[in-house]
Amino acid sequence: MRRPLNQIRACASRTAQPRWRRNSAARKLVFASHSVALIILAGCWQQALADPGGVTNIFKPLSEPAQEIKETSILVMVICGVIFSIVAGLLIYTIVRYRHRGGDETTEPPQIYGSNQIETAWTVLPILIVFVLILVTSRTIADVQNRKAPTGAIHSTVVGHQWWWEIRYPELGIVTANELHVPASTESSQQPTYLKLQSADVAHSFWVPQLNGKTDLIPNRENNMWIAPTEPGTYLGNCAEYCGTQHARMLLRVVVQTRSEFEKWVKEQQQAAVEDPGAAEGRKIFFGNSCVSCHAIRGTSAKGVFGPDLTHLMSRQTLASGTTPNSHQTLRAWISDPQQLKVGCLMPNMQLSDKEVDQIVAYLETLR
Ligand code: CUA
């Protein structure tokens, strides 16, 4: 005997549903897990907003390009948010309004094909929206990129290495690493810093969210960016382009100082390295080993270019590009085996004895 059509349809729709939808306990479990995920996400978001010091925050810009980027981002997010709400709202309405009800197995909903008004609307409207987004973003990009350096601006060259930042101030005769010092702008005087971005090996990306957007450092090419921070402080950034094993430990600090503090820092950095007779033993070991092939110390015969300049090593806050704070213990651990702190970094374990490590550390600690 043939079964009635409605029975076949009802049976087909039951078996087509996944098991979790047919089982009410499983359905509750899925709902609960989604709710927990949402609550956790909301918590992270709230934490990021509540503690901008710990989490670098693009919504708290403190420099001119970052301010313009934030305004553009908010406009883009509002437009996208409105589109999302309309689409999601219509979807939810349709799901609820036209859900399966008992007794409607025998009828099909009306099938509509072709509506010139609707099709024109959903073609023209998105084109207009995309056009507005293109205009707004191009204007911001052009405004940020075409700004010429005023006289008195600071110029610095930042070179990305696996995995640290070389920072040079060619006009000031300073070379340092991982910490970019810049003067703060005030209402009466703009003090922008213009950066030339280069790479010594692979592609990296310079990103300090509160100061400007991301700009890549690409081998055999020079990119440019500028920042004009308004509030003194230390701004955290990081490499934003995957560049190998220690990409996550390629951290960056921008130290924004008042004009007088910045000038004081420049004077200190321009000094040649200190010659402390008390650290002569460590100095001898340093210069007797291959340390000098990679590191430079201004005023000495060490002129290596593969590793960070150590002339004023102890003036820096961190070691190994933000991997650890710069302290006696961490410096000692680093010299005795860099691979313990930063697996895969290009500085090898020099197989020094404990005594030699102590003597080298004593010498390095004089490089203030
Ligand atoms: Cu350099 Cu990622």
Residues whose N, C-alpha, C, O or C-beta is under 5 A from the ligand:
A	BS01	CUA	H161 A203 H204 S205 C239 A240 E241 Y242 C243 H247 M250
